[in-house]
Amino acid sequence: MIKVVAKHFIEESRINDFLENAAELVEASLKEDGCISYGLYQDVNDSRVVTIIEEWEDMDSLGDHMASEHFKRIVPSLNEFYEKEGEINVYRKI
Amino acid sequence: MIKVVAKHFIEESRINDFLENAAELVEASLKEDGCISYGLYQDVNDSRVVTIIEEWEDMDSLGDHMASEHFKRIVPSLNEFYEKEGEINVYRKI
């Protein structure tokens, strides 16, 4: 099982715009083969930190996700909402 | 539901020591009331990045965890294995 943690730093005035656009990404990703979970999480201490936490069956499923139409269309479109560069980590459970 | 992502940067020569000590924290935390999941994850691209991803029923459960004997004993003891300061985020699902 593969876990992805994609942490984003959103401009305060654009948080709602980000969430609206990201909602389509969540909905489409949850329908993909190999997607175990895919959700948006907001930091309780700093609402500008919004993180996508995802679980995939294996690296192939994650690769298919990153090649999907919705990923390639929506992920670049979210760039305009970021205050600074985010952090993406791909993990295996120990 | 509360999700905690605690990202640690471990000195390369101390990764195994960190994992041995953290295993006791995982085992004890999983037995706590309100703990939904608690696991160790290693970055597939950088083995020095080891992250604890946790799910708790609510903030009270997380507070009890941080006040527990095993948390207060083991968490400070892990400091010696870190290359630099880590990042801890506490999230609510949107």
N, CA and C atoms of all chains as a GROMACS GRO file, in nm:
protein
  564
    1MET      N    1   0.084  -0.121   0.000
    1MET     CA    2   0.000   0.000   0.000
    1MET      C    3   0.088   0.126   0.000
    2ILE      N    4   0.048   0.220  -0.082
    2ILE     CA    5   0.121   0.346  -0.098
    2ILE      C    6   0.037   0.459  -0.040
    3LYS      N    7   0.102   0.544   0.039
    3LYS     CA    8   0.032   0.660   0.096
    3LYS      C    9   0.100   0.787   0.042
    4VAL      N   10   0.019   0.880  -0.007
    4VAL     CA   11   0.070   1.008  -0.056
    4VAL      C   12   0.021   1.119   0.036
    5VAL      N   13   0.114   1.208   0.076
    5VAL     CA   14   0.078   1.326   0.156
    5VAL      C   15   0.123   1.448   0.076
    6ALA      N   16   0.027   1.522   0.022
    6ALA     CA   17   0.057   1.639  -0.062
    6ALA      C   18   0.009   1.764   0.012
    7LYS      N   19   0.109   1.834   0.069
    7LYS     CA   20   0.080   1.949   0.157
    7LYS      C   21   0.088   2.079   0.076
    8HIS      N   22  -0.018   2.158   0.085
    8HIS     CA   23  -0.025   2.281   0.007
    8HIS      C   24  -0.040   2.401   0.100
    9PHE      N   25   0.025   2.510   0.062
    9PHE     CA   26   0.014   2.635   0.136
    9PHE      C   27  -0.066   2.732   0.048
   10ILE      N   28  -0.189   2.761   0.089
   10ILE     CA   29  -0.282   2.836   0.004
   10ILE      C   30  -0.286   2.983   0.048
   11GLU      N   31  -0.296   3.072  -0.050
   11GLU     CA   32  -0.316   3.213  -0.016
   11GLU      C   33  -0.449   3.226   0.058
   12GLU      N   34  -0.447   3.303   0.166
   12GLU     CA   35  -0.565   3.309   0.255
   12GLU      C   36  -0.693   3.345   0.178
   13SER      N   37  -0.683   3.439   0.086
   13SER     CA   38  -0.803   3.485   0.015
   13SER      C   39  -0.851   3.386  -0.091
   14ARG      N   40  -0.772   3.282  -0.118
   14ARG     CA   41  -0.806   3.187  -0.224
   14ARG      C   42  -0.843   3.048  -0.171
   15ILE      N   43  -0.857   3.034  -0.039
   15ILE     CA   44  -0.882   2.900   0.018
   15ILE      C   45  -1.011   2.839  -0.038
   16ASN      N   46  -1.118   2.916  -0.042
   16ASN     CA   47  -1.245   2.861  -0.092
   16ASN      C   48  -1.236   2.824  -0.240
   17ASP      N   49  -1.165   2.908  -0.319
   17ASP     CA   50  -1.146   2.876  -0.462
   17ASP      C   51  -1.069   2.745  -0.477
   18PHE      N   52  -0.964   2.730  -0.396
   18PHE     CA   53  -0.886   2.606  -0.402
   18PHE      C   54  -0.975   2.486  -0.371
   19LEU      N   55  -1.052   2.497  -0.263
   19LEU     CA   56  -1.134   2.383  -0.219
   19LEU      C   57  -1.238   2.346  -0.326
   20GLU      N   58  -1.297   2.445  -0.389
   20GLU     CA   59  -1.396   2.416  -0.494
   20GLU      C   60  -1.333   2.339  -0.609
   21ASN      N   61  -1.215   2.383  -0.651
   21ASN     CA   62  -1.149   2.317  -0.764
   21ASN      C   63  -1.095   2.180  -0.725
   22ALA      N   64  -1.044   2.169  -0.604
   22ALA     CA   65  -0.988   2.041  -0.560
   22ALA      C   66  -1.098   1.937  -0.540
   23ALA      N   67  -1.220   1.981  -0.512
   23ALA     CA   68  -1.329   1.886  -0.488
   23ALA      C   69  -1.352   1.797  -0.612
   24GLU      N   70  -1.336   1.854  -0.731
   24GLU     CA   71  -1.354   1.774  -0.854
   24GLU      C   72  -1.244   1.668  -0.865
   25LEU      N   73  -1.123   1.708  -0.826
   25LEU     CA   74  -1.010   1.613  -0.828
   25LEU      C   75  -1.036   1.496  -0.732
   26VAL      N   76  -1.087   1.528  -0.613
   26VAL     CA   77  -1.116   1.424  -0.514
   26VAL      C   78  -1.222   1.328  -0.569
   27GLU      N   79  -1.329   1.384  -0.621
   27GLU     CA   80  -1.441   1.302  -0.669
   27GLU      C   81  -1.396   1.206  -0.780
   28ALA      N   82  -1.320   1.260  -0.876
   28ALA     CA   83  -1.277   1.176  -0.989
   28ALA      C   84  -1.174   1.072  -0.944
   29SER      N   85  -1.085   1.111  -0.853
   29SER     CA   86  -0.980   1.019  -0.809
   29SER      C   87  -1.038   0.901  -0.731
   30LEU      N   88  -1.139   0.929  -0.650
   30LEU     CA   89  -1.201   0.822  -0.570
   30LEU      C   90  -1.263   0.713  -0.658
   31LYS      N   91  -1.294   0.747  -0.782
   31LYS     CA   92  -1.355   0.648  -0.873
   31LYS      C   93  -1.251   0.563  -0.945
   32GLU      N   94  -1.120   0.598  -0.931
   32GLU     CA   95  -1.017   0.525  -1.005
   32GLU      C   96  -0.991   0.386  -0.946
   33ASP      N   97  -0.953   0.292  -1.034
   33ASP     CA   98  -0.909   0.160  -0.987
   33ASP      C   99  -0.786   0.178  -0.898
   34GLY      N  100  -0.782   0.107  -0.788
   34GLY     CA  101  -0.664   0.110  -0.701
   34GLY      C  102  -0.663   0.223  -0.601
   35CYS      N  103  -0.764   0.310  -0.603
   35CYS     CA  104  -0.770   0.418  -0.504
   35CYS      C  105  -0.842   0.368  -0.379
   36ILE      N  106  -0.770   0.365  -0.267
   36ILE     CA  107  -0.829   0.319  -0.140
   36ILE      C  108  -0.895   0.436  -0.068
   37SER      N  109  -0.827   0.550  -0.066
   37SER     CA  110  -0.888   0.670  -0.006
   37SER      C  111  -0.820   0.793  -0.066
   38TYR      N  112  -0.889   0.905  -0.059
   38TYR     CA  113  -0.840   1.029  -0.122
   38TYR      C  114  -0.920   1.142  -0.058
   39GLY      N  115  -0.857   1.220   0.030
   39GLY     CA  116  -0.934   1.321   0.102
   39GLY      C  117  -0.857   1.450   0.122
   40LEU      N  118  -0.932   1.557   0.145
   40LEU     CA  119  -0.876   1.690   0.173
   40LEU      C  120  -0.878   1.715   0.324
   41TYR      N  121  -0.767   1.762   0.376
   41TYR     CA  122  -0.753   1.786   0.520
   41TYR      C  123  -0.699   1.926   0.543
   42GLN      N  124  -0.759   1.997   0.641
   42GLN     CA  125  -0.716   2.134   0.671
   42GLN      C  126  -0.654   2.138   0.810
   43ASP      N  127  -0.540   2.207   0.821
   43ASP     CA  128  -0.469   2.215   0.950
   43ASP      C  129  -0.555   2.290   1.051
   44VAL      N  130  -0.570   2.234   1.171
   44VAL     CA  131  -0.656   2.297   1.273
   44VAL      C  132  -0.595   2.427   1.325
   45ASN      N  133  -0.462   2.444   1.308
   45ASN     CA  134  -0.395   2.563   1.360
   45ASN      C  135  -0.366   2.668   1.253
   46ASP      N  136  -0.379   2.630   1.126
   46ASP     CA  137  -0.348   2.723   1.017
   46ASP      C  138  -0.431   2.682   0.895
   47SER      N  139  -0.540   2.753   0.872
   47SER     CA  140  -0.635   2.713   0.768
   47SER      C  141  -0.574   2.722   0.628
   48ARG      N  142  -0.459   2.789   0.613
   48ARG     CA  143  -0.395   2.799   0.481
   48ARG      C  144  -0.324   2.670   0.442
   49VAL      N  145  -0.304   2.581   0.540
   49VAL     CA  146  -0.239   2.453   0.510
   49VAL      C  147  -0.347   2.349   0.480
   50VAL      N  148  -0.355   2.310   0.354
   50VAL     CA  149  -0.454   2.210   0.311
   50VAL      C  150  -0.379   2.096   0.243
   51THR      N  151  -0.403   1.975   0.291
   51THR     CA  152  -0.324   1.860   0.250
   51THR      C  153  -0.414   1.752   0.192
   52ILE      N  154  -0.370   1.696   0.081
   52ILE     CA  155  -0.442   1.582   0.025
   52ILE      C  156  -0.370   1.456   0.075
   53ILE      N  157  -0.445   1.370   0.140
   53ILE     CA  158  -0.389   1.243   0.186
   53ILE      C  159  -0.458   1.131   0.110
   54GLU      N  160  -0.376   1.048   0.046
   54GLU     CA  161  -0.426   0.948  -0.049
   54GLU      C  162  -0.368   0.811  -0.016
   55GLU      N  163  -0.446   0.708  -0.042
   55GLU     CA  164  -0.396   0.570  -0.030
   55GLU      C  165  -0.423   0.498  -0.162
   56TRP      N  166  -0.319   0.434  -0.213
   56TRP     CA  167  -0.328   0.360  -0.340
   56TRP      C  168  -0.284   0.216  -0.318
   57GLU      N  169  -0.340   0.126  -0.396
   57GLU     CA  170  -0.306  -0.017  -0.379
   57GLU      C  171  -0.158  -0.043  -0.405
   58ASP      N  172  -0.102   0.026  -0.507
   58ASP     CA  173   0.039   0.004  -0.542
   58ASP      C  174   0.089   0.122  -0.627
   59MET      N  175   0.217   0.119  -0.664
   59MET     CA  176   0.276   0.228  -0.741
   59MET      C  177   0.214   0.239  -0.881
   60ASP      N  178   0.170   0.125  -0.936
   60ASP     CA  179   0.106   0.129  -1.068
   60ASP      C  180  -0.023   0.212  -1.063
   61SER      N  181  -0.102   0.190  -0.958
   61SER     CA  182  -0.227   0.267  -0.945
   61SER      C  183  -0.197   0.416  -0.934
   62LEU      N  184  -0.092   0.450  -0.857
   62LEU     CA  185  -0.056   0.591  -0.842
   62LEU      C  186  -0.009   0.648  -0.977
   63GLY      N  187   0.067   0.567  -1.052
   63GLY     CA  188   0.113   0.611  -1.184
   63GLY      C  189  -0.004   0.638  -1.278
   64ASP      N  190  -0.103   0.548  -1.277
   64ASP     CA  191  -0.222   0.567  -1.362
   64ASP      C  192  -0.295   0.695  -1.321
   65HIS      N  193  -0.302   0.719  -1.190
   65HIS     CA  194  -0.368   0.842  -1.139
   65HIS      C  195  -0.299   0.966  -1.194
   66MET      N  196  -0.164   0.965  -1.191
   66MET     CA  197  -0.091   1.083  -1.235
   66MET      C  198  -0.095   1.102  -1.387
   67ALA      N  199  -0.135   0.996  -1.458
   67ALA     CA  200  -0.150   1.006  -1.604
   67ALA      C  201  -0.295   1.031  -1.644
   68SER      N  202  -0.385   1.041  -1.547
   68SER     CA  203  -0.528   1.054  -1.579
   68SER      C  204  -0.560   1.194  -1.633
   69GLU      N  205  -0.668   1.201  -1.706
   69GLU     CA  206  -0.711   1.329  -1.764
   69GLU      C  207  -0.738   1.430  -1.653
   70HIS      N  208  -0.810   1.388  -1.549
   70HIS     CA  209  -0.848   1.484  -1.443
   70HIS      C  210  -0.725   1.532  -1.366
   71PHE      N  211  -0.627   1.443  -1.342
   71PHE     CA  212  -0.505   1.487  -1.272
   71PHE      C  213  -0.430   1.591  -1.356
   72LYS      N  214  -0.410   1.559  -1.485
   72LYS     CA  215  -0.329   1.648  -1.570
   72LYS      C  216  -0.399   1.781  -1.598
   73ARG      N  217  -0.531   1.781  -1.588
   73ARG     CA  218  -0.604   1.906  -1.611
   73ARG      C  219  -0.616   1.989  -1.481
   74ILE      N  220  -0.651   1.922  -1.370
   74ILE     CA  221  -0.684   1.999  -1.248
   74ILE      C  222  -0.560   2.038  -1.168
   75VAL      N  223  -0.463   1.945  -1.152
   75VAL     CA  224  -0.348   1.975  -1.065
   75VAL      C  225  -0.273   2.102  -1.110
   76PRO      N  226  -0.241   2.120  -1.239
   76PRO     CA  227  -0.173   2.245  -1.278
   76PRO      C  228  -0.260   2.369  -1.255
   77SER      N  229  -0.392   2.352  -1.266
   77SER     CA  230  -0.483   2.468  -1.251
   77SER      C  231  -0.488   2.516  -1.106
   78LEU      N  232  -0.443   2.433  -1.012
   78LEU     CA  233  -0.446   2.473  -0.870
   78LEU      C  234  -0.328   2.563  -0.833
   79ASN      N  235  -0.227   2.569  -0.921
   79ASN     CA  236  -0.105   2.646  -0.890
   79ASN      C  237  -0.133   2.791  -0.854
   80GLU      N  238  -0.235   2.848  -0.916
   80GLU     CA  239  -0.261   2.992  -0.896
   80GLU      C  240  -0.306   3.024  -0.753
   81PHE      N  241  -0.344   2.922  -0.675
   81PHE     CA  242  -0.395   2.946  -0.540
   81PHE      C  243  -0.285   2.936  -0.433
   82TYR      N  244  -0.164   2.895  -0.472
   82TYR     CA  245  -0.060   2.866  -0.373
   82TYR      C  246   0.019   2.990  -0.332
   83GLU      N  247   0.046   2.998  -0.202
   83GLU     CA  248   0.128   3.107  -0.147
   83GLU      C  249   0.275   3.077  -0.171
   84LYS      N  250   0.312   2.951  -0.161
   84LYS     CA  251   0.449   2.906  -0.186
   84LYS      C  252   0.444   2.759  -0.226
   85GLU      N  253   0.559   2.708  -0.266
   85GLU     CA  254   0.566   2.569  -0.312
   85GLU      C  255   0.528   2.471  -0.199
   86GLY      N  256   0.453   2.369  -0.233
   86GLY     CA  257   0.414   2.269  -0.135
   86GLY      C  258   0.515   2.156  -0.123
   87GLU      N  259   0.474   2.050  -0.053
   87GLU     CA  260   0.562   1.934  -0.032
   87GLU      C  261   0.481   1.808  -0.064
   88ILE      N  262   0.539   1.722  -0.144
   88ILE     CA  263   0.472   1.596  -0.175
   88ILE      C  264   0.562   1.481  -0.133
   89ASN      N  265   0.509   1.391  -0.052
   89ASN     CA  266   0.583   1.272  -0.012
   89ASN      C  267   0.502   1.148  -0.049
   90VAL      N  268   0.574   1.048  -0.098
   90VAL     CA  269   0.512   0.919  -0.131
   90VAL      C  270   0.573   0.817  -0.034
   91TYR      N  271   0.487   0.746   0.037
   91TYR     CA  272   0.534   0.659   0.146
   91TYR      C  273   0.492   0.513   0.127
   92ARG      N  274   0.577   0.426   0.181
   92ARG     CA  275   0.538   0.287   0.203
   92ARG      C  276   0.528   0.265   0.354
   93LYS      N  277   0.430   0.186   0.397
   93LYS     CA  278   0.417   0.154   0.539
   93LYS      C  279   0.530   0.062   0.582
   94ILE      N  280   0.585   0.089   0.700
   94ILE     CA  281   0.693   0.004   0.752
   94ILE      C  282   0.632  -0.112   0.830
   95MET      N  283  -1.319   1.341   1.311
   95MET     CA  284  -1.194   1.262   1.309
   95MET      C  285  -1.074   1.354   1.288
   96ILE      N  286  -0.969   1.327   1.363
   96ILE     CA  287  -0.847   1.408   1.359
   96ILE      C  288  -0.735   1.323   1.297
   97LYS      N  289  -0.662   1.384   1.205
   97LYS     CA  290  -0.549   1.312   1.143
   97LYS      C  291  -0.421   1.389   1.178
   98VAL      N  292  -0.319   1.318   1.224
   98VAL     CA  293  -0.190   1.380   1.256
   98VAL      C  294  -0.085   1.326   1.159
   99VAL      N  295  -0.006   1.418   1.102
   99VAL     CA  296   0.106   1.379   1.015
   99VAL      C  297   0.233   1.437   1.078
  100ALA      N  298   0.316   1.350   1.131
  100ALA     CA  299   0.438   1.393   1.201
  100ALA      C  300   0.558   1.344   1.120
  101LYS      N  301   0.619   1.439   1.049
  101LYS     CA  302   0.726   1.407   0.952
  101LYS      C  303   0.861   1.427   1.018
  102HIS      N  304   0.945   1.324   1.012
  102HIS     CA  305   1.075   1.330   1.078
  102HIS      C  306   1.187   1.312   0.976
  103PHE      N  307   1.295   1.385   0.996
  103PHE     CA  308   1.414   1.372   0.911
  103PHE      C  309   1.522   1.306   0.996
  104ILE      N  310   1.554   1.180   0.963
  104ILE     CA  311   1.641   1.098   1.048
  104ILE      C  312   1.783   1.097   0.992
  105GLU      N  313   1.880   1.100   1.081
  105GLU     CA  314   2.020   1.082   1.036
  105GLU      C  315   2.033   0.943   0.973
  106GLU      N  316   2.099   0.938   0.858
  106GLU     CA  317   2.102   0.813   0.781
  106GLU      C  318   2.152   0.694   0.866
  107SER      N  319   2.252   0.717   0.946
  107SER     CA  320   2.311   0.606   1.024
  107SER      C  321   2.224   0.565   1.143
  108ARG      N  322   2.119   0.641   1.172
  108ARG     CA  323   2.037   0.612   1.290
  108ARG      C  324   1.895   0.565   1.254
  109ILE      N  325   1.870   0.539   1.127
  109ILE     CA  326   1.732   0.504   1.086
  109ILE      C  327   1.684   0.378   1.160
  110ASN      N  328   1.768   0.275   1.165
  110ASN     CA  329   1.724   0.153   1.232
  110ASN      C  330   1.700   0.175   1.382
  111ASP      N  331   1.787   0.256   1.445
  111ASP     CA  332   1.767   0.287   1.588
  111ASP      C  333   1.635   0.360   1.608
  112PHE      N  334   1.608   0.456   1.521
  112PHE     CA  335   1.481   0.529   1.531
  112PHE      C  336   1.363   0.433   1.520
  113LEU      N  337   1.368   0.346   1.419
  113LEU     CA  338   1.254   0.255   1.396
  113LEU      C  339   1.232   0.161   1.513
  114GLU      N  340   1.341   0.112   1.572
  114GLU     CA  341   1.327   0.023   1.690
  114GLU      C  342   1.257   0.094   1.805
  115ASN      N  343   1.299   0.217   1.831
  115ASN     CA  344   1.241   0.291   1.943
  115ASN      C  345   1.098   0.336   1.913
  116ALA      N  346   1.072   0.374   1.789
  116ALA     CA  347   0.938   0.420   1.753
  116ALA      C  348   0.838   0.305   1.753
  117ALA      N  349   0.886   0.182   1.733
  117ALA     CA  350   0.795   0.067   1.729
  117ALA      C  351   0.720   0.053   1.861
  118GLU      N  352   0.786   0.083   1.973
  118GLU     CA  353   0.719   0.074   2.104
  118GLU      C  354   0.609   0.180   2.115
  119LEU      N  355   0.638   0.299   2.061
  119LEU     CA  356   0.538   0.406   2.062
  119LEU      C  357   0.414   0.367   1.981
  120VAL      N  358   0.437   0.306   1.865
  120VAL     CA  359   0.326   0.263   1.779
  120VAL      C  360   0.241   0.159   1.852
  121GLU      N  361   0.309   0.060   1.909
  121GLU     CA  362   0.238  -0.050   1.975
  121GLU      C  363   0.151   0.000   2.090
  122ALA      N  364   0.209   0.087   2.174
  122ALA     CA  365   0.135   0.138   2.290
  122ALA      C  366   0.022   0.232   2.246
  123SER      N  367   0.046   0.313   2.144
  123SER     CA  368  -0.055   0.411   2.100
  123SER      C  369  -0.176   0.341   2.039
  124LEU      N  370  -0.151   0.232   1.965
  124LEU     CA  371  -0.262   0.160   1.903
  124LEU      C  372  -0.360   0.102   2.005
  125LYS      N  373  -0.311   0.084   2.130
  125LYS     CA  374  -0.398   0.029   2.235
  125LYS      C  375  -0.481   0.136   2.305
  126GLU      N  376  -0.455   0.264   2.275
  126GLU     CA  377  -0.525   0.372   2.344
  126GLU      C  378  -0.670   0.386   2.298
  127ASP      N  379  -0.758   0.428   2.392
  127ASP     CA  380  -0.895   0.462   2.354
  127ASP      C  381  -0.892   0.576   2.253
  128GLY      N  382  -0.972   0.567   2.150
  128GLY     CA  383  -0.984   0.676   2.053
  128GLY      C  384  -0.883   0.672   1.942
  129CYS      N  385  -0.791   0.575   1.946
  129CYS     CA  386  -0.692   0.563   1.838
  129CYS      C  387  -0.751   0.477   1.725
  130ILE      N  388  -0.767   0.538   1.607
  130ILE     CA  389  -0.823   0.465   1.492
  130ILE      C  390  -0.710   0.398   1.414
  131SER      N  391  -0.599   0.469   1.395
  131SER     CA  392  -0.482   0.409   1.330
  131SER      C  393  -0.358   0.487   1.371
  132TYR      N  394  -0.243   0.422   1.359
  132TYR     CA  395  -0.116   0.483   1.404
  132TYR      C  396  -0.007   0.402   1.338
  133GLY      N  397   0.061   0.459   1.237
  133GLY     CA  398   0.158   0.380   1.164
  133GLY      C  399   0.281   0.459   1.124
  134LEU      N  400   0.388   0.386   1.097
  134LEU     CA  401   0.514   0.445   1.051
  134LEU      C  402   0.525   0.429   0.900
  135TYR      N  403   0.562   0.537   0.831
  135TYR     CA  404   0.571   0.537   0.686
  135TYR      C  405   0.706   0.595   0.644
  136GLN      N  406   0.771   0.528   0.547
  136GLN     CA  407   0.902   0.573   0.499
  136GLN      C  408   0.890   0.621   0.355
  137ASP      N  409   0.950   0.737   0.327
  137ASP     CA  410   0.943   0.794   0.192
  137ASP      C  411   1.013   0.701   0.092
  138VAL      N  412   0.946   0.673  -0.021
  138VAL     CA  413   1.004   0.581  -0.119
  138VAL      C  414   1.125   0.642  -0.190
  139ASN      N  415   1.137   0.775  -0.187
  139ASN     CA  416   1.247   0.842  -0.256
  139ASN      C  417   1.359   0.885  -0.163
  140ASP      N  418   1.336   0.884  -0.033
  140ASP     CA  419   1.436   0.930   0.063
  140ASP      C  420   1.411   0.858   0.196
  141SER      N  421   1.490   0.753   0.222
  141SER     CA  422   1.464   0.668   0.338
  141SER      C  423   1.483   0.742   0.471
  142ARG      N  424   1.544   0.861   0.466
  142ARG     CA  425   1.562   0.940   0.589
  142ARG      C  426   1.435   1.009   0.635
  143VAL      N  427   1.337   1.014   0.546
  143VAL     CA  428   1.209   1.077   0.582
  143VAL      C  429   1.115   0.967   0.633
  144VAL      N  430   1.087   0.970   0.763
  144VAL     CA  431   0.998   0.871   0.824
  144VAL      C  432   0.886   0.949   0.895
  145THR      N  433   0.764   0.915   0.862
  145THR     CA  434   0.649   0.994   0.907
  145THR      C  435   0.552   0.904   0.983
  146ILE      N  436   0.504   0.956   1.096
  146ILE     CA  437   0.399   0.886   1.169
  146ILE      C  438   0.266   0.947   1.124
  147ILE      N  439   0.178   0.863   1.075
  147ILE     CA  440   0.044   0.910   1.035
  147ILE      C  441  -0.057   0.844   1.129
  148GLU      N  442  -0.137   0.929   1.193
  148GLU     CA  443  -0.225   0.884   1.301
  148GLU      C  444  -0.367   0.932   1.278
  149GLU      N  445  -0.464   0.854   1.319
  149GLU     CA  446  -0.604   0.897   1.318
  149GLU      C  447  -0.662   0.879   1.457
  150TRP      N  448  -0.727   0.985   1.505
  150TRP     CA  449  -0.788   0.985   1.639
  150TRP      C  450  -0.935   1.021   1.627
  151GLU      N  451  -1.014   0.968   1.720
  151GLU     CA  452  -1.158   0.996   1.714
  151GLU      C  453  -1.188   1.144   1.729
  152ASP      N  454  -1.114   1.213   1.816
  152ASP     CA  455  -1.139   1.356   1.840
  152ASP      C  456  -1.016   1.418   1.908
  153MET      N  457  -1.023   1.549   1.934
  153MET     CA  458  -0.910   1.619   1.994
  153MET      C  459  -0.883   1.571   2.138
  154ASP      N  460  -0.988   1.529   2.207
  154ASP     CA  461  -0.968   1.478   2.344
  154ASP      C  462  -0.881   1.352   2.343
  155SER      N  463  -0.909   1.263   2.247
  155SER     CA  464  -0.827   1.140   2.238
  155SER      C  465  -0.682   1.175   2.211
  156LEU      N  466  -0.660   1.274   2.122
  156LEU     CA  467  -0.523   1.314   2.089
  156LEU      C  468  -0.456   1.377   2.212
  157GLY      N  469  -0.533   1.456   2.287
  157GLY     CA  470  -0.479   1.516   2.410
  157GLY      C  471  -0.438   1.410   2.512
  158ASP      N  472  -0.522   1.307   2.528
  158ASP     CA  473  -0.489   1.198   2.621
  158ASP      C  474  -0.362   1.127   2.574
  159HIS      N  475  -0.350   1.109   2.443
  159HIS     CA  476  -0.231   1.044   2.387
  159HIS      C  477  -0.104   1.123   2.424
  160MET      N  478  -0.114   1.257   2.407
  160MET     CA  479   0.005   1.339   2.432
  160MET      C  480   0.038   1.350   2.581
  161ALA      N  481  -0.057   1.312   2.664
  161ALA     CA  482  -0.034   1.312   2.810
  161ALA      C  483   0.002   1.173   2.861
  162SER      N  484   0.008   1.074   2.773
  162SER     CA  485   0.031   0.936   2.817
  162SER      C  486   0.176   0.915   2.859
  163GLU      N  487   0.194   0.815   2.943
  163GLU     CA  488   0.330   0.782   2.990
  163GLU      C  489   0.422   0.748   2.873
  164HIS      N  490   0.375   0.664   2.780
  164HIS     CA  491   0.462   0.622   2.669
  164HIS      C  492   0.497   0.738   2.576
  165PHE      N  493   0.401   0.831   2.554
  165PHE     CA  494   0.431   0.948   2.469
  165PHE      C  495   0.539   1.034   2.535
  166LYS      N  496   0.519   1.065   2.664
  166LYS     CA  497   0.610   1.158   2.732
  166LYS      C  498   0.749   1.097   2.754
  167ARG      N  499   0.756   0.964   2.755
  167ARG     CA  500   0.885   0.897   2.771
  167ARG      C  501   0.955   0.878   2.636
  168ILE      N  502   0.880   0.828   2.535
  168ILE     CA  503   0.946   0.786   2.411
  168ILE      C  504   0.972   0.903   2.316
  169VAL      N  505   0.874   0.995   2.301
  169VAL     CA  506   0.888   1.103   2.201
  169VAL      C  507   1.016   1.186   2.225
  170PRO      N  508   1.043   1.232   2.349
  170PRO     CA  509   1.169   1.308   2.368
  170PRO      C  510   1.294   1.222   2.342
  171SER      N  511   1.285   1.092   2.366
  171SER     CA  512   1.402   1.006   2.348
  171SER      C  513   1.438   0.988   2.201
  172LEU      N  514   1.345   1.023   2.110
  172LEU     CA  515   1.371   1.007   1.967
  172LEU      C  516   1.451   1.124   1.910
  173ASN      N  517   1.459   1.234   1.988
  173ASN     CA  518   1.527   1.354   1.939
  173ASN      C  519   1.670   1.328   1.892
  174GLU      N  520   1.737   1.235   1.957
  174GLU     CA  521   1.879   1.213   1.924
  174GLU      C  522   1.900   1.156   1.784
  175PHE      N  523   1.791   1.107   1.721
  175PHE     CA  524   1.806   1.045   1.589
  175PHE      C  525   1.781   1.142   1.474
  176TYR      N  526   1.739   1.264   1.505
  176TYR     CA  527   1.695   1.358   1.400
  176TYR      C  528   1.812   1.437   1.342
  177GLU      N  529   1.805   1.452   1.208
  177GLU     CA  530   1.904   1.532   1.136
  177GLU      C  531   1.868   1.680   1.148
  178LYS      N  532   1.740   1.709   1.147
  178LYS     CA  533   1.691   1.847   1.164
  178LYS      C  534   1.549   1.840   1.218
  179GLU      N  535   1.496   1.956   1.252
  179GLU     CA  536   1.363   1.961   1.311
  179GLU      C  537   1.257   1.908   1.213
  180GLY      N  538   1.161   1.835   1.264
  180GLY     CA  539   1.055   1.781   1.180
  180GLY      C  540   0.937   1.876   1.169
  181GLU      N  541   0.826   1.824   1.115
  181GLU     CA  542   0.704   1.904   1.096
  181GLU      C  543   0.587   1.822   1.147
  182ILE      N  544   0.506   1.886   1.231
  182ILE     CA  545   0.386   1.816   1.279
  182ILE      C  546   0.263   1.897   1.240
  183ASN      N  547   0.170   1.832   1.173
  183ASN     CA  548   0.043   1.897   1.139
  183ASN      C  549  -0.073   1.815   1.195
  184VAL      N  550  -0.172   1.886   1.247
  184VAL     CA  551  -0.294   1.823   1.298
  184VAL      C  552  -0.408   1.870   1.207
  185TYR      N  553  -0.480   1.774   1.150
  185TYR     CA  554  -0.579   1.807   1.047
  185TYR      C  555  -0.720   1.760   1.085
  186ARG      N  556  -0.816   1.836   1.030
  186ARG     CA  557  -0.955   1.790   1.025
  186ARG      C  558  -0.991   1.764   0.880
  187LYS      N  559  -1.068   1.658   0.855
  187LYS     CA  560  -1.112   1.631   0.718
  187LYS      C  561  -1.212   1.736   0.673
  188ILE      N  562  -1.201   1.780   0.549
  188ILE     CA  563  -1.295   1.879   0.495
  188ILE      C  564  -1.414   1.806   0.437
   0.00000   0.00000   0.00000
